[in-house]
Amino acid sequence: MNKQCVIIGAVALCLLSTDVFSQEKKSKGKTENLEEIVISATKFELKKENTGKVIYKISQKDIQRNAGKSVIELLNNVLGVEIRGANSNPGEPRSTYIRGGRSRQALVLIDGVPLSDPTGIEQSFDLRLLSLNQIESIEVLKGASSTLYGSGAGTGVINIILKKASENTVSGVYEVSLGTNSTSKKSNSSLNDKNQNISINGTLDKFKYNAFFNITGTSGFSSAKSTLTIPFEEDTYTSNNGFLKLGYEFNTQFKIETFLNFDAFDYTFDAGAFNDSDINLGNQEQFRIGIRPQLKYKKGEVFLNASVNSLDRSFESFNSFSGGTNVFVYKGTSVNLDLVNKYEFTENFQLITGINYQKHENESISDFGNIDPDLANFNVVDPYVSAVYITDFGLSINAGGRLNIHSNYGNNFVYDTNLAFGIVKNETINLKLISSYSTAFIAPSLYQLFSDYGATNLAPETNRTFEFGFESKLGQQWALSAVYYNRVEENKVIFLNLPTPPYGIYANALETIDVSGIEADVTFTISKELTTTVGYAFVDKTSDIDYIPKNKLTASFVANPIKNLAISTMFKNVGKRSLFDAFGSFGEAGKDVILPSYSVLDMNVNYKVLEGKVLFFGSITNLLNEDYEETIGFNTRGRNFKIGIRIQF
């Protein structure tokens, strides 16, 4: 309670002390700028004011202001997004919840190419494989979006846009940072969080190139929480990221890009909640290659995204029954071809058509049985269409449909329609109403279909989402937005326990899950030097609520008290969460275990010198050293410090 009083007092002080900053010309609020351009709404550039979808954009300025952070940490600050495990040991898996959904319902894209893990039970992509330093911006498109993006886009799409090459012949950036990594109860001043990365890019006539390499290593505390006086052993995590992007512009109409991407990490992990292990270890590698030819013609534009994603992961874990070690090896491959065309009939009407082909296969080798890739594979061929009509009186209409043709379960149709209506647009007031109704599907994974517990007759999960709300600006100081949504989930794939071998099987649930929620935020630009944003998200879900908070409050402050100095803070209050304890592992069997709410306050400081060529940065995470649990039985990070330097050349 005292900590919350301190935070509230700090917020009040920031709001009242406007006279410490010079009152220069007011700047426009960034997060709700309706004039900004987004890509995720149609796969092509579109003004945000012309879509009825909720899209949050993390800009390059936001990324620079959060130097030293990870992709997961930045996404966890987005309203309506909750990443379980974001503040746990890096070796522990992360789960991405958008609007009360699960990771399987949130699709991750890189430059428009969908990513998934064909070896995983739910095929969801592991965000730990990405480095923030290679990213130009991130768009979070909320709501069902399978019409444009296919399977997995049930609650939202995270579109990660990589950096482009500089127009200079040679440019580069080198960054290094060091930080502490400890829990709130075991403070450690050792520099156990280390990162360095380098990028070299440029343009030679019509040829563009961009190369990037990153290495990260952390240690300092155990993944599992100890209930003993003797602490558990430390768990380690190391990762490497490499990226090469080449492009050639033949003329103003035709260009081609190709990329190579390699990501890998090694880690040690514990035996479970409150359970240590000095034996368990794992590693994961991902290799991506792709090509994107793009042609612009008189009234349109067409491109092809073609990529192959190969993922290998393995781990060894101690078996308490046999006293030995079990080895698990998973290998998967995904092929994606997406041919998309935009044709502009008039300035106000455009039609987007496309056809998407995907193939996924999985091979698993373990002491408990193998999965053959000749059996564990499927492909999809999805034609789709989307139309955008922008009237002269402020109404924008987006509508489309997609036919999902799956080699295993047959055909499935989804559709989308959304409206945006600019009621008022002048220098004083900018008010836009938004509304949408869309459907989505999540195809069963290779594991759910073809493992020893699989069922080849599984149908896809379906989602229906309705939402309405508004986005507005009042003068140059205030920006407000609010949205209500309702989502219905059907045919969820669940695991049913059986009394006889194989003691379980995957099946479609008969239960319908209903999810409703509200997201609202307000931005107040006090002066050119100080901006504050407060957001609130509420989620009400009828079942499958494990670890999903009903309430989440965020408050951010960005200040530039002197030239070249930026100070930003982020406060999060995450409400109570529950876990259904089926077997009585943490209390009474068949009852919910309640995790109390917690608050975290982070601070970042940046200072530029030599005309911005050199950036010094530092951060303090969990400033108040809050002791809390994201996941029962596992540690979270306490107060930690990081310093670093970024040099441009």
C-alpha positions as CSV (number, residue, x, y, z in Angstrom):
1,M,0.0,0.0,0.0
2,N,2.9,2.4,0.9
3,K,4.5,1.7,-2.5
4,Q,1.2,2.6,-4.3
5,C,1.0,5.8,-2.4
6,V,4.5,6.7,-3.4
7,I,3.6,6.0,-7.1
8,I,0.4,8.0,-6.9
9,G,2.3,10.9,-5.4
10,A,4.9,10.8,-8.1
11,V,2.2,10.8,-10.8
12,A,0.6,13.9,-9.2
13,L,3.9,15.7,-8.9
14,C,4.6,15.1,-12.6
15,L,1.2,16.4,-13.6
16,L,1.4,19.5,-11.4
17,S,5.0,20.5,-12.1
18,T,4.6,21.7,-15.6
19,D,6.4,25.0,-14.9
20,V,9.8,23.2,-14.6
21,F,9.7,22.8,-18.4
22,S,9.6,25.6,-20.9
23,Q,6.2,26.1,-22.5
24,E,7.2,25.8,-26.1
25,K,4.8,25.0,-28.9
26,K,2.8,21.9,-28.1
27,S,3.6,18.6,-29.9
28,K,1.1,16.1,-31.2
29,G,0.5,13.0,-29.2
30,K,2.2,10.0,-30.8
31,T,0.1,7.0,-29.8
32,E,-3.2,8.2,-31.0
33,N,-2.1,10.2,-34.1
34,L,-4.8,9.3,-36.6
35,E,-2.7,10.5,-39.5
36,E,0.0,7.8,-39.0
37,I,0.5,5.1,-41.6
38,V,0.0,1.4,-40.7
39,I,0.5,-1.7,-42.8
40,S,-1.2,-4.5,-40.8
41,A,-4.7,-3.4,-41.6
42,T,-4.5,-4.3,-45.4
43,K,-0.9,-5.5,-46.0
44,F,-0.3,-2.2,-47.7
45,E,0.2,1.3,-46.4
46,L,-3.0,2.9,-45.1
47,K,-3.8,5.8,-43.0
48,K,-4.8,4.7,-39.5
49,E,-7.9,6.9,-39.7
50,N,-9.2,4.7,-42.6
51,T,-9.5,1.5,-40.6
52,G,-12.0,0.3,-38.0
53,K,-9.4,-2.0,-36.4
54,V,-7.5,-1.2,-33.2
55,I,-3.8,-0.9,-34.1
56,Y,-1.1,0.1,-31.6
57,K,2.3,1.0,-33.2
58,I,5.6,0.9,-31.4
59,S,7.8,3.3,-33.4
60,Q,11.5,3.5,-33.8
61,K,11.5,6.4,-31.4
62,D,9.9,4.2,-28.8
63,I,12.5,1.4,-29.4
64,Q,15.4,3.9,-29.1
65,R,13.9,5.3,-25.9
66,N,13.8,1.7,-24.5
67,A,17.4,0.8,-25.4
68,G,18.6,-2.3,-23.7
69,K,15.1,-3.8,-23.4
70,S,13.8,-7.0,-25.1
71,V,11.0,-7.4,-27.6
72,I,9.0,-9.2,-24.9
73,E,9.5,-6.4,-22.4
74,L,8.3,-3.8,-24.9
75,L,5.2,-5.8,-26.0
76,N,4.3,-6.4,-22.3
77,N,3.7,-2.6,-22.0
78,V,1.1,-2.5,-24.8
79,L,-2.5,-2.1,-23.6
80,G,-4.4,-5.4,-23.9
81,V,-1.3,-7.5,-24.1
82,E,0.0,-9.6,-21.3
83,I,3.1,-11.8,-21.7
84,R,3.4,-14.3,-18.9
85,G,7.0,-14.9,-17.9
86,A,8.2,-11.5,-19.2
87,N,10.0,-10.9,-15.9
88,S,11.0,-14.5,-15.2
89,N,14.3,-16.2,-15.9
90,P,15.0,-15.9,-19.7
91,G,15.2,-19.7,-20.0
92,E,11.5,-20.1,-19.1
93,P,9.0,-20.1,-22.0
94,R,6.8,-17.0,-22.5
95,S,3.1,-17.0,-23.2
96,T,1.5,-14.2,-25.2
97,Y,-2.1,-13.2,-24.1
98,I,-3.9,-10.7,-26.2
99,R,-7.4,-9.7,-24.9
100,G,-7.6,-12.8,-22.7
101,G,-6.6,-15.2,-25.5
102,R,-3.7,-17.7,-25.5
103,S,-0.5,-17.8,-27.5
104,R,-2.1,-20.1,-30.1
105,Q,-4.5,-17.2,-30.9
106,A,-1.9,-14.5,-31.4
107,L,0.0,-14.6,-34.8
108,V,3.5,-13.2,-35.1
109,L,4.7,-11.8,-38.4
110,I,8.1,-10.6,-39.6
111,D,7.7,-8.2,-42.5
112,G,4.3,-9.7,-43.2
113,V,5.5,-13.3,-43.2
114,P,3.7,-15.5,-40.6
115,L,5.9,-17.4,-38.1
116,S,5.1,-20.5,-36.1
117,D,6.8,-23.4,-34.4
118,P,5.8,-26.6,-36.3
119,T,7.4,-28.6,-33.5
120,G,5.3,-27.1,-30.7
121,I,2.0,-28.4,-29.2
122,E,0.3,-25.2,-30.2
123,Q,2.7,-24.1,-33.0
124,S,3.0,-20.6,-31.4
125,F,6.2,-18.7,-32.2
126,D,8.8,-18.1,-29.5
127,L,9.4,-14.3,-29.2
128,R,12.7,-15.0,-27.4
129,L,14.2,-15.8,-30.8
130,L,14.1,-12.1,-31.8
131,S,16.4,-9.2,-31.0
132,L,14.9,-5.7,-30.5
133,N,17.9,-4.0,-32.1
134,Q,17.1,-5.3,-35.6
135,I,13.5,-4.0,-35.5
136,E,12.3,-0.7,-37.1
137,S,8.7,-0.8,-35.7
138,I,6.1,-3.2,-34.3
139,E,2.3,-3.0,-35.1
140,V,-0.1,-4.8,-32.8
141,L,-3.4,-5.4,-34.7
142,K,-6.1,-6.5,-32.3
143,G,-9.1,-8.6,-33.0
144,A,-9.8,-11.6,-35.2
145,S,-7.8,-11.2,-38.4
146,S,-7.8,-14.5,-40.2
147,T,-9.2,-13.0,-43.4
148,L,-5.9,-11.4,-44.2
149,Y,-3.5,-13.6,-42.2
150,G,-5.0,-17.1,-41.9
151,S,-4.6,-19.5,-39.0
152,G,-3.7,-18.2,-35.6
153,A,-4.9,-14.6,-35.9
154,G,-7.7,-15.2,-33.4
155,T,-7.1,-12.4,-30.9
156,G,-4.5,-10.3,-32.7
157,V,-1.5,-10.0,-35.0
158,I,2.0,-8.8,-33.9
159,N,3.6,-7.5,-37.1
160,I,7.4,-6.9,-36.6
161,I,8.9,-4.7,-39.3
162,L,12.7,-5.0,-39.7
163,K,15.1,-2.1,-40.3
164,K,15.8,-0.9,-43.8
165,A,19.2,-0.1,-45.2
166,S,20.6,3.4,-44.9
167,E,20.9,5.6,-48.0
168,N,24.6,6.1,-47.2
169,T,27.2,3.9,-48.8
170,V,28.2,2.5,-45.4
171,S,26.5,3.0,-42.1
172,G,26.7,1.1,-38.9
173,V,25.7,0.9,-35.2
174,Y,27.5,-0.9,-32.4
175,E,25.8,-1.3,-29.0
176,V,27.0,-2.9,-25.7
177,S,25.2,-3.1,-22.4
178,L,25.8,-4.6,-19.0
179,G,23.3,-5.1,-16.2
180,T,22.4,-6.9,-13.0
181,N,20.0,-9.9,-12.9
182,S,18.6,-10.9,-9.5
183,T,15.4,-11.4,-7.6
184,S,13.9,-9.0,-5.1
185,K,15.0,-11.3,-2.2
186,K,18.5,-12.0,-3.4
187,S,20.1,-8.8,-4.6
188,N,23.3,-9.4,-6.6
189,S,25.5,-6.6,-7.9
190,S,27.3,-8.8,-10.4
191,L,26.9,-7.9,-14.0
192,N,25.1,-11.1,-15.1
193,D,23.1,-9.5,-18.0
194,K,25.3,-8.9,-21.0
195,N,24.5,-7.9,-24.5
196,Q,26.3,-6.6,-27.6
197,N,25.2,-6.2,-31.2
198,I,26.5,-4.7,-34.4
199,S,24.8,-3.7,-37.7
200,I,26.3,-2.6,-41.0
201,N,24.1,-1.4,-43.8
202,G,24.0,0.9,-46.8
203,T,23.2,1.5,-50.4
204,L,25.5,1.1,-53.5
205,D,23.7,2.5,-56.5
206,K,20.6,0.2,-56.8
207,F,21.9,-2.4,-54.4
208,K,20.9,-2.3,-50.7
209,Y,22.3,-4.4,-47.9
210,N,21.7,-4.8,-44.1
211,A,23.6,-7.2,-41.8
212,F,23.1,-7.6,-38.1
213,F,24.5,-9.8,-35.3
214,N,23.6,-9.9,-31.7
215,I,24.8,-11.9,-28.7
216,T,23.1,-12.0,-25.2
217,G,23.9,-13.9,-22.0
218,T,22.2,-13.9,-18.6
219,S,22.6,-15.7,-15.3
220,G,22.1,-14.7,-11.7
221,F,19.2,-16.6,-10.2
222,S,17.3,-19.9,-10.4
223,S,14.1,-20.3,-12.5
224,A,12.3,-22.1,-9.7
225,K,11.6,-20.5,-6.4
226,S,13.2,-22.1,-3.4
227,T,11.2,-22.8,-0.2
228,L,14.4,-23.8,1.6
229,T,17.1,-21.8,3.4
230,I,19.6,-23.0,0.8
231,P,19.1,-21.2,-2.5
232,F,18.8,-23.1,-5.8
233,E,21.5,-23.1,-8.4
234,E,21.5,-20.4,-11.0
235,D,20.0,-21.0,-14.5
236,T,21.7,-19.6,-17.5
237,Y,20.6,-18.3,-20.9
238,T,22.6,-17.4,-24.0
239,S,21.3,-16.3,-27.4
240,N,22.8,-15.4,-30.8
241,N,20.9,-13.6,-33.6
242,G,22.1,-13.1,-37.2
243,F,20.3,-11.4,-40.0
244,L,21.3,-10.5,-43.6
245,K,18.9,-8.6,-46.0
246,L,19.8,-7.8,-49.6
247,G,17.8,-5.8,-52.1
248,Y,18.1,-4.6,-55.6
249,E,15.9,-1.9,-57.2
250,F,15.8,-2.5,-60.9
251,N,13.7,0.7,-61.5
252,T,11.0,2.7,-59.7
253,Q,8.4,-0.1,-60.6
254,F,10.3,-3.3,-59.7
255,K,12.5,-4.3,-56.8
256,I,13.5,-7.6,-55.1
257,E,14.6,-8.4,-51.6
258,T,16.0,-11.5,-50.0
259,F,16.9,-12.4,-46.5
260,L,18.7,-14.9,-44.3
261,N,18.0,-15.1,-40.6
262,F,19.6,-17.3,-37.9
263,D,18.5,-17.3,-34.3
264,A,19.7,-19.7,-31.5
265,F,19.6,-19.9,-27.7
266,D,20.8,-22.3,-25.1
267,Y,19.4,-22.5,-21.6
268,T,19.2,-24.5,-18.4
269,F,15.9,-25.0,-16.6
270,D,14.4,-26.5,-13.4
271,A,12.3,-29.5,-12.7
272,G,9.1,-27.5,-12.1
273,A,7.5,-25.2,-9.5
274,F,9.6,-25.0,-6.3
275,N,11.7,-27.8,-7.7
276,D,15.4,-27.3,-8.6
277,S,17.5,-29.2,-11.2
278,D,21.2,-29.0,-12.1
279,I,20.8,-31.4,-15.0
280,N,18.0,-30.1,-17.3
281,L,19.2,-28.1,-20.3
282,G,17.9,-27.2,-23.8
283,N,18.6,-25.4,-27.0
284,Q,16.7,-24.1,-29.9
285,E,17.8,-23.0,-33.4
286,Q,15.8,-21.3,-36.2
287,F,16.9,-20.7,-39.8
288,R,14.8,-18.6,-42.1
289,I,15.3,-17.8,-45.8
290,G,13.0,-15.8,-48.0
291,I,12.6,-13.6,-51.1
292,R,10.1,-10.8,-51.9
293,P,9.8,-9.5,-55.4
294,Q,7.5,-6.4,-55.7
295,L,6.1,-4.8,-58.8
296,K,4.2,-1.5,-58.9
297,Y,2.1,-0.7,-62.0
298,K,-0.3,2.1,-63.1
299,K,-3.1,1.4,-60.7
300,G,-1.8,-1.1,-58.3
301,E,0.9,-3.2,-56.7
302,V,1.7,-6.9,-56.4
303,F,4.2,-8.8,-54.3
304,L,5.2,-12.3,-53.3
305,N,6.4,-13.3,-49.9
306,A,8.1,-16.6,-50.2
307,S,9.9,-18.1,-47.2
308,V,11.1,-21.3,-45.6
309,N,11.5,-21.6,-41.8
310,S,13.5,-24.5,-40.3
311,L,13.4,-25.0,-36.5
312,D,15.3,-27.5,-34.4
313,R,15.0,-27.8,-30.7
314,S,16.0,-30.3,-28.1
315,F,16.2,-30.7,-24.3
316,E,17.3,-33.1,-21.7
317,S,15.4,-33.5,-18.4
318,F,15.9,-35.7,-15.4
319,N,13.5,-38.5,-14.8
320,S,12.8,-39.0,-11.1
321,F,11.2,-42.4,-11.6
322,S,14.1,-44.0,-13.6
323,G,16.9,-41.9,-12.1
324,G,18.1,-41.2,-15.6
325,T,17.8,-38.5,-18.2
326,N,15.2,-38.3,-21.0
327,V,16.2,-36.8,-24.3
328,F,13.7,-35.0,-26.6
329,V,14.6,-33.8,-30.2
330,Y,12.1,-31.9,-32.4
331,K,12.7,-30.8,-36.0
332,G,10.1,-28.9,-38.0
333,T,9.8,-27.0,-41.3
334,S,7.3,-24.5,-42.6
335,V,7.0,-23.2,-46.1
336,N,5.0,-20.0,-46.8
337,L,4.0,-18.5,-50.2
338,D,1.8,-15.4,-50.2
339,L,1.0,-13.7,-53.5
340,V,-0.9,-10.4,-52.9
341,N,-2.2,-7.8,-55.4
342,K,-3.7,-4.4,-54.7
343,Y,-5.7,-2.7,-57.5
344,E,-7.0,0.9,-57.1
345,F,-10.2,1.3,-59.1
346,T,-10.4,4.9,-57.9
347,E,-8.7,7.0,-55.3
348,N,-11.4,5.9,-52.9
349,F,-11.8,2.2,-53.7
350,Q,-9.1,-0.5,-53.7
351,L,-9.4,-4.3,-54.0
352,I,-6.8,-6.6,-52.4
353,T,-6.7,-10.2,-53.6
354,G,-4.3,-12.9,-52.6
355,I,-3.6,-16.6,-52.4
356,N,-1.6,-18.2,-49.6
357,Y,0.1,-21.6,-49.6
358,Q,1.6,-23.1,-46.5
359,K,3.1,-26.5,-45.7
360,H,4.2,-27.7,-42.2
361,E,5.9,-30.9,-41.2
362,N,7.3,-32.2,-37.9
363,E,9.7,-34.9,-36.8
364,S,9.9,-35.8,-33.1
365,I,12.4,-38.2,-31.4
366,S,12.0,-39.0,-27.7
367,D,12.2,-41.8,-25.2
368,F,8.5,-41.8,-25.2
369,G,7.9,-42.3,-28.9
370,N,8.6,-40.8,-32.3
371,I,6.7,-38.8,-34.8
372,D,7.5,-39.4,-38.5
373,P,7.5,-36.3,-40.8
374,D,6.0,-38.4,-43.6
375,L,2.9,-38.7,-41.4
376,A,3.0,-35.5,-39.4
377,N,2.5,-32.9,-42.2
378,F,-0.3,-30.8,-43.7
379,N,-0.8,-28.0,-46.2
380,V,-3.2,-25.2,-46.8
381,V,-4.2,-23.3,-49.9
382,D,-6.2,-20.1,-49.0
383,P,-7.6,-17.7,-51.6
384,Y,-8.7,-14.4,-50.0
385,V,-10.1,-11.0,-50.9
386,S,-10.5,-7.6,-49.1
387,A,-12.0,-4.4,-50.2
388,V,-11.4,-0.9,-48.9
389,Y,-13.8,2.0,-49.7
390,I,-13.1,5.5,-48.4
391,T,-16.0,8.0,-48.8
392,D,-15.7,11.7,-49.2
393,F,-17.7,12.3,-46.0
394,G,-15.4,10.5,-43.5
395,L,-16.8,6.9,-43.7
396,S,-14.3,4.1,-44.4
397,I,-15.5,0.5,-45.1
398,N,-13.2,-2.6,-45.1
399,A,-14.6,-6.0,-45.8
400,G,-13.3,-9.3,-47.0
401,G,-13.3,-13.1,-46.9
402,R,-11.0,-16.1,-46.9
403,L,-11.5,-19.7,-47.9
404,N,-9.2,-22.0,-45.9
405,I,-8.6,-25.3,-47.7
406,H,-6.8,-27.6,-45.3
407,S,-5.4,-31.0,-46.4
408,N,-6.7,-32.6,-43.2
409,Y,-10.0,-31.2,-42.2
410,G,-11.3,-29.7,-45.5
411,N,-12.7,-26.2,-46.0
412,N,-13.4,-23.4,-43.6
413,F,-14.6,-19.9,-44.5
414,V,-13.9,-16.7,-42.5
415,Y,-14.8,-13.1,-43.1
416,D,-14.2,-9.6,-41.8
417,T,-15.9,-6.2,-41.9
418,N,-14.9,-3.0,-40.2
419,L,-16.1,0.6,-40.3
420,A,-14.4,3.8,-39.4
421,F,-16.3,7.1,-39.3
422,G,-14.6,10.4,-38.8
423,I,-17.4,12.5,-37.3
424,V,-15.4,15.6,-36.6
425,K,-12.0,16.5,-38.0
426,N,-10.6,20.0,-37.5
427,E,-7.8,21.8,-35.7
428,T,-9.6,21.6,-32.4
429,I,-11.3,18.1,-32.4
430,N,-10.6,14.9,-34.3
431,L,-13.1,12.2,-33.4
432,K,-13.3,8.8,-35.1
433,L,-15.8,6.0,-34.4
434,I,-14.8,2.4,-35.1
435,S,-16.6,-0.9,-35.2
436,S,-15.8,-4.4,-36.6
437,Y,-17.1,-7.9,-36.8
438,S,-14.7,-10.6,-37.8
439,T,-14.1,-14.3,-37.6
440,A,-10.9,-16.3,-37.3
441,F,-9.7,-19.9,-37.0
442,I,-6.8,-21.7,-35.4
443,A,-5.8,-25.0,-37.1
444,P,-4.9,-27.9,-35.0
445,S,-1.1,-28.4,-34.7
446,L,0.9,-31.2,-36.1
447,Y,1.4,-32.6,-32.6
448,Q,-2.3,-32.4,-31.8
449,L,-3.1,-34.2,-35.1
450,F,-0.4,-36.8,-35.4
451,S,1.3,-37.6,-32.0
452,D,0.4,-40.6,-29.9
453,Y,-2.2,-38.4,-28.2
454,G,-3.4,-36.9,-31.5
455,A,-6.6,-37.2,-33.4
456,T,-6.7,-36.7,-37.1
457,N,-10.4,-35.8,-37.0
458,L,-9.9,-32.5,-35.1
459,A,-11.7,-29.4,-36.4
460,P,-10.2,-25.9,-36.2
461,E,-11.0,-23.7,-33.3
462,T,-13.2,-20.7,-34.4
463,N,-13.4,-17.2,-33.0
464,R,-16.0,-14.5,-33.6
465,T,-15.2,-10.9,-32.4
466,F,-17.3,-7.8,-32.3
467,E,-15.9,-4.5,-31.2
468,F,-16.8,-0.8,-31.2
469,G,-15.2,2.3,-29.8
470,F,-13.7,5.6,-30.6
471,E,-10.3,7.4,-31.1
472,S,-10.0,11.1,-30.6
473,K,-7.8,14.1,-30.2
474,L,-8.7,17.3,-28.5
475,G,-6.5,20.2,-29.5
476,Q,-2.8,19.5,-29.4
477,Q,-2.8,18.2,-25.8
478,W,-5.3,15.4,-25.3
479,A,-5.7,12.1,-27.1
480,L,-8.3,9.6,-25.9
481,S,-9.5,6.2,-27.1
482,A,-11.7,3.4,-25.8
483,V,-13.0,0.2,-27.2
484,Y,-15.4,-2.6,-26.0
485,Y,-15.0,-6.1,-27.5
486,N,-16.7,-9.4,-27.2
487,R,-15.2,-12.7,-28.5
488,V,-16.7,-16.2,-28.7
489,E,-14.4,-19.2,-28.9
490,E,-15.8,-22.6,-30.2
491,N,-14.2,-26.0,-30.9
492,K,-11.2,-25.3,-28.7
493,V,-8.7,-28.1,-28.9
494,I,-8.3,-29.6,-25.4
495,F,-6.5,-32.6,-23.8
496,L,-8.8,-35.2,-22.4
497,N,-7.4,-37.6,-19.7
498,L,-8.2,-41.3,-20.2
499,P,-8.1,-44.2,-17.7
500,T,-6.3,-46.5,-20.2
501,P,-3.3,-46.1,-22.6
502,P,-2.4,-43.7,-24.1
503,Y,-4.1,-42.1,-21.0
504,G,-5.1,-39.0,-23.0
505,I,-6.2,-37.7,-26.3
506,Y,-6.8,-34.3,-28.0
507,A,-10.4,-33.4,-28.8
508,N,-12.6,-30.4,-29.7
509,A,-14.3,-29.0,-26.6
510,L,-18.1,-28.8,-26.6
511,E,-17.9,-25.7,-24.3
512,T,-18.3,-22.2,-25.8
513,I,-16.0,-19.6,-24.2
514,D,-17.2,-16.0,-24.0
515,V,-14.7,-13.2,-23.5
516,S,-15.6,-9.5,-23.1
517,G,-13.4,-6.6,-22.3
518,I,-12.7,-2.9,-22.3
519,E,-9.5,-1.0,-23.3
520,A,-9.1,2.7,-22.7
521,D,-6.3,5.1,-22.6
522,V,-5.7,8.9,-22.5
523,T,-2.6,10.8,-23.5
524,F,-1.9,14.3,-22.1
525,T,0.9,16.3,-23.8
526,I,1.7,18.7,-21.0
527,S,4.4,20.4,-23.0
528,K,6.8,19.6,-25.8
529,E,9.1,18.2,-23.0
530,L,6.6,16.1,-21.1
531,T,3.9,13.6,-22.2
532,T,2.0,11.1,-20.0
533,T,-0.3,8.2,-21.0
534,V,-2.6,6.2,-18.8
535,G,-4.2,3.0,-19.9
536,Y,-6.6,0.5,-18.5
537,A,-7.6,-3.0,-19.7
538,F,-10.4,-5.2,-18.3
539,V,-11.0,-8.8,-19.4
540,D,-13.9,-11.0,-18.4
541,K,-13.6,-14.6,-19.5
542,T,-16.1,-17.4,-18.7
543,S,-13.5,-20.2,-18.5
544,D,-9.9,-21.0,-19.4
545,I,-8.8,-18.1,-17.2
546,D,-5.5,-19.4,-15.8
547,Y,-3.0,-16.6,-15.3
548,I,-5.1,-14.1,-17.2
549,P,-5.6,-10.8,-15.1
550,K,-9.0,-9.2,-15.2
551,N,-7.5,-5.8,-14.6
552,K,-4.3,-4.1,-15.9
553,L,-3.4,-0.5,-15.4
554,T,-0.4,1.2,-17.2
555,A,1.0,4.7,-16.8
556,S,3.9,6.1,-18.8
557,F,5.8,9.4,-18.6
558,V,8.2,10.7,-21.2
559,A,10.3,13.8,-20.4
560,N,13.0,15.8,-22.2
561,P,14.0,18.3,-19.5
562,I,17.2,19.4,-21.4
563,K,18.4,19.0,-24.9
564,N,19.5,15.5,-25.8
565,L,18.3,14.0,-22.5
566,A,15.2,11.7,-22.4
567,I,13.7,10.2,-19.3
568,S,10.9,7.7,-19.5
569,T,9.0,5.7,-16.8
570,M,6.5,2.9,-17.1
571,F,4.2,1.8,-14.3
572,K,2.2,-1.4,-14.5
573,N,-0.4,-2.7,-12.0
574,V,-1.4,-6.2,-12.9
575,G,-4.5,-7.5,-11.1
576,K,-5.2,-10.8,-9.4
577,R,-4.8,-13.9,-11.4
578,S,-5.9,-17.5,-10.7
579,L,-4.7,-21.0,-11.5
580,F,-7.1,-24.0,-11.5
581,D,-5.3,-26.6,-9.3
582,A,-6.7,-29.8,-10.6
583,F,-4.4,-32.2,-8.7
584,G,-3.9,-30.2,-5.5
585,S,-0.3,-29.4,-6.3
586,F,-0.4,-26.0,-4.5
587,G,-3.5,-26.4,-2.3
588,E,-6.9,-28.1,-2.4
589,A,-7.5,-30.2,-5.5
590,G,-10.1,-28.8,-7.8
591,K,-9.9,-25.3,-6.5
592,D,-8.4,-22.1,-7.8
593,V,-5.1,-20.7,-6.4
594,I,-5.2,-16.9,-6.4
595,L,-2.1,-14.9,-7.1
596,P,-2.2,-11.4,-5.6
597,S,-1.9,-8.3,-7.8
598,Y,1.4,-6.6,-8.2
599,S,2.9,-3.3,-9.3
600,V,6.2,-2.7,-11.3
601,L,7.8,0.7,-12.0
602,D,10.6,0.9,-14.6
603,M,12.7,3.9,-15.6
604,N,14.9,4.5,-18.7
605,V,17.4,7.4,-19.3
606,N,19.1,8.3,-22.6
607,Y,21.6,11.0,-23.4
608,K,23.0,11.8,-26.8
609,V,26.3,13.4,-27.6
610,L,28.3,14.2,-30.7
611,E,25.2,15.2,-32.7
612,G,23.4,12.0,-31.8
613,K,26.2,9.7,-33.0
614,V,26.8,8.4,-29.5
615,L,23.9,7.4,-27.1
616,F,24.5,6.6,-23.4
617,F,21.6,4.7,-21.9
618,G,20.6,3.3,-18.5
619,S,17.6,1.6,-16.9
620,I,16.2,0.5,-13.6
621,T,13.6,-2.2,-13.7
622,N,11.2,-2.9,-10.8
623,L,12.4,0.2,-9.1
624,L,10.4,-0.5,-5.9
625,N,11.8,-4.1,-5.7
626,E,8.3,-5.6,-5.7
627,D,8.3,-9.3,-4.7
628,Y,5.6,-11.1,-6.8
629,E,4.9,-14.3,-8.8
630,E,4.1,-14.3,-12.5
631,T,3.9,-18.1,-12.4
632,I,3.4,-20.1,-9.3
633,G,6.6,-21.6,-8.0
634,F,9.0,-19.5,-10.2
635,N,11.1,-16.5,-9.5
636,T,10.8,-13.0,-11.0
637,R,13.3,-10.2,-11.3
638,G,13.7,-7.7,-8.6
639,R,15.3,-4.3,-8.8
640,N,18.0,-4.4,-11.5
641,F,20.2,-1.9,-13.2
642,K,21.6,-1.7,-16.8
643,I,24.0,0.7,-18.5
644,G,25.1,0.8,-22.1
645,I,26.4,2.8,-25.1
646,R,25.3,2.9,-28.7
647,I,27.7,4.3,-31.3
648,Q,26.7,5.2,-34.9
649,F,29.3,5.3,-37.6
